[in-house]
């Protein structure tokens, strides 16, 4: 039987949380009954969602590896979630032990876990910040000398953008990051697609209203519009399975993924 951890002080375990749902799907221990309830209902409709969570982790590993092998030594992990091995910093440090990783999440649930697990690592810095306010985040990264924006960076936006509603202007957020990214920088992302199973979309949307797990599904064209001015690597914006191999199965929940660059 899995031994689940107690909630840190100040954390409300009664509401579903996106990071903890993902943690549960990956087989982690940092999740609670409300998270497992939502996840199990997802799995009832699309049992392959647990496999898709693994695909998402592999896509993150692929993106970090590609950036690190290209010589990038600075990583901003937006919406980093509860640390799950292999985490972004573990992958980057295998290639370059001097790589710096800033793990960003606005959720105190995540920060409580991340600070406890990563706080003693000198090149890994967890911070509480909201990607919806990119000016504040960028200013803090500069002021604290965590990121040198005059050099190439890798921005990881895996499992984030579909939690940003249209009225919160995700296109402006991505545009602001593009403005400060030096030539040679990369940005990797995933996004929930409207081509997903209709029942899955309806149920997951209803189960998460008013929580940090509420999702805004978008079409491929709508996702592409978020990255105006970036140059996409092949195969472009596609289900993340295509980034990992040609024979991986389709899933009820479709996560689009892409890697784009600033030239």
C-alpha positions in Angstrom: 0.0 0.0 0.0 1.3 3.5 -0.9 2.2 5.6 2.1 0.8 9.1 1.2 2.4 12.1 2.9 0.6 14.4 5.3 -0.3 17.9 4.0 2.2 20.6 4.8 1.1 23.4 7.1 -1.1 25.9 5.3 -2.1 23.5 2.5 -5.8 22.8 1.9 -6.1 19.1 0.8 -9.8 19.3 0.3 -9.6 21.0 -3.2 -8.1 19.3 -6.2 -4.7 20.7 -7.3 -3.2 20.3 -10.8 0.3 19.5 -9.5 -1.0 16.9 -7.1 -3.2 15.2 -9.7 -0.2 14.9 -12.0 1.8 13.6 -9.1 -0.8 10.9 -8.5 -0.9 9.9 -12.1 2.9 9.5 -12.0 2.6 7.3 -8.9 3.8 9.9 -6.4 2.9 10.3 -2.8 2.2 14.1 -2.6 -1.5 14.0 -3.3 -4.7 13.8 -1.3 -8.2 12.4 -1.6 -9.6 15.3 -3.6 -6.8 14.9 -6.2 -7.2 11.2 -6.4 -11.0 11.6 -6.9 -10.5 13.8 -9.9 -7.7 11.6 -11.3 -9.7 8.4 -10.9 -12.7 9.9 -12.7 -10.4 10.9 -15.6 -9.0 7.3 -15.6 -12.5 5.9 -15.8 -13.1 7.7 -19.1 -9.5 7.5 -20.5 -7.5 4.8 -18.7 -4.5 5.8 -20.8 -4.2 9.2 -19.0 -1.7 7.7 -16.6 0.4 6.6 -19.6 0.0 10.1 -21.0 1.4 11.6 -17.8 4.5 9.5 -18.4 4.7 10.7 -22.0 4.5 14.3 -20.7 7.4 13.6 -18.3 9.4 12.1 -21.2 8.7 15.1 -23.4 10.1 17.4 -20.6 13.2 15.2 -20.4 13.6 15.4 -24.2 13.3 19.2 -24.2 15.8 19.7 -21.3 18.3 17.2 -22.9 18.1 18.9 -26.3 18.7 22.4 -24.8 21.5 21.2 -22.5 23.2 19.4 -25.3 23.0 22.6 -27.4 24.9 24.4 -24.7 22.1 26.1 -22.7 23.0 26.3 -19.0 20.0 28.3 -17.7 16.5 26.8 -17.3 13.3 28.4 -16.1 10.8 25.7 -15.3 7.4 27.4 -15.3 4.6 25.7 -13.3 7.3 23.2 -12.2 4.9 21.2 -10.0 5.9 18.9 -7.2 9.4 17.6 -7.9 9.2 14.2 -9.5 12.3 12.2 -10.6 13.7 12.6 -13.1 13.2 16.4 -12.6 14.4 19.1 -14.9 17.5 19.8 -12.8 18.5 16.2 -12.6 18.4 15.9 -16.4 20.3 19.2 -17.0 22.9 18.3 -14.4 23.7 15.0 -16.0 24.8 16.9 -19.1 26.3 20.0 -17.4 26.8 20.0 -13.6 26.9 23.8 -13.5 23.5 24.3 -15.1 21.2 26.6 -13.1 17.5 25.8 -12.8 14.8 28.0 -11.4 11.6 26.1 -10.5 8.7 28.5 -10.6 5.2 27.9 -9.3 2.5 30.2 -7.9 1.0 27.5 -5.8 2.0 27.4 -2.1 1.3 23.7 -2.1 4.0 23.1 -4.7 6.5 25.5 -3.0 6.1 23.8 0.3 7.1 20.5 -1.3 9.8 22.0 -3.6 11.5 24.0 -0.9 11.7 21.0 1.3 13.1 18.8 -1.4 15.3 21.2 -3.4 16.1 24.1 -1.0 19.6 22.8 -0.2 20.7 22.5 -3.8 22.8 25.6 -4.7 22.0 25.6 -8.4 18.3 24.8 -8.1 16.1 27.6 -6.8 12.4 27.1 -6.2 10.4 30.4 -6.1 6.8 31.4 -5.7 5.7 33.5 -8.6 2.8 33.6 -11.0 3.4 33.2 -14.8 0.4 35.4 -15.3 2.5 38.3 -14.2 5.6 37.8 -16.4 7.0 41.3 -15.8 7.2 40.6 -12.0 8.7 37.2 -12.6 11.3 38.5 -15.0 12.2 41.4 -12.8 12.7 39.1 -9.8 14.9 36.7 -11.8 17.1 39.6 -12.9 17.2 41.3 -9.5 18.2 38.1 -7.6 20.7 37.3 -10.4 19.1 33.9 -10.9 19.0 34.2 -14.7 21.2 36.1 -17.1 18.9 37.2 -19.9 21.8 38.2 -22.1 22.6 34.6 -22.5 20.5 31.8 -24.0 17.9 30.2 -21.7 15.5 27.3 -21.9 11.9 28.1 -20.8 9.9 25.0 -19.9 6.2 25.5 -20.0 5.0 21.9 -19.7 1.5 21.4 -18.4 0.9 25.1 -17.8 -0.8 27.1 -20.5 -4.1 25.2 -20.5 -4.5 26.4 -16.9 -4.4 30.0 -18.1 -7.8 31.2 -19.2 -8.3 33.3 -22.3 -9.1 36.4 -20.3 -5.6 36.0 -18.6 -4.0 36.5 -22.1 -1.6 33.6 -22.5 -0.5 35.1 -25.8 0.8 38.2 -24.0 2.6 36.1 -21.5 4.5 34.1 -24.2 5.2 37.3 -26.1 6.8 38.9 -23.0 9.1 36.0 -22.6 10.1 36.0 -26.2 11.0 39.7 -25.9 13.6 38.9 -23.2 15.0 35.6 -24.5 18.4 35.9 -26.1 19.1 34.4 -29.5 19.7 30.7 -29.2 17.0 30.3 -26.5 14.3 27.7 -26.6 10.8 27.2 -25.2 9.1 23.9 -24.8 5.4 23.5 -24.0 2.5 21.2 -23.8 -1.2 22.1 -24.1 -4.5 20.2 -23.8 -6.3 19.9 -27.1 -10.0 20.3 -28.0 -9.5 17.1 -30.1 -9.5 15.2 -26.8 -12.4 12.8 -25.9 -15.5 15.0 -25.5 -16.6 13.2 -22.3 -13.2 13.7 -20.8 -13.2 17.4 -21.6 -16.7 17.9 -20.1 -16.1 15.9 -17.0 -12.6 17.2 -16.2 -13.9 20.8 -16.7 -16.8 20.3 -14.4 -14.8 18.5 -11.7 -12.2 21.3 -11.5 -14.2 24.5 -11.7 -12.8 27.1 -9.3 -9.7 25.1 -8.5 -6.1 25.3 -9.7 -6.8 22.4 -12.0 -9.4 24.1 -14.1 -8.5 23.7 -17.8 -9.0 25.8 -20.9 -8.7 23.4 -23.9 -7.6 25.0 -27.2 -7.4 24.0 -30.8 -4.0 23.5 -32.5 -4.5 26.9 -34.3 -5.3 28.6 -31.1 -2.2 27.1 -29.5 0.0 28.2 -32.5 -1.2 31.8 -32.0 0.3 31.9 -28.5 3.8 31.6 -30.0 3.8 34.3 -32.7 7.4 35.3 -33.5 8.9 32.0 -32.4 10.5 29.5 -34.9 9.2 26.0 -34.4 11.3 22.8 -34.5 10.0 19.9 -36.5 7.5 18.2 -36.2 5.8 21.4 -35.0 2.8 21.4 -32.7 1.7 17.8 -32.5 0.6 15.2 -29.9 3.5 14.7 -27.6 3.7 11.1 -28.6 5.2 12.2 -32.0 8.1 13.8 -30.2 9.0 10.6 -28.5 8.5 7.9 -31.2 6.5 6.8 -34.2 4.7 3.8 -32.6 3.3 5.2 -29.4 -0.4 4.8 -29.0 -3.0 7.6 -29.2 -4.7 8.7 -25.9 -8.2 10.0 -24.9 -6.7 13.2 -23.6 -4.6 14.8 -26.4 -1.6 16.9 -25.2 -0.1 19.0 -28.0 3.6 19.7 -27.6 6.1 21.9 -29.3 9.6 23.2 -29.1 10.3 26.7 -30.5 13.3 29.0 -30.7 14.5 32.6 -30.7 17.0 33.1 -33.5 
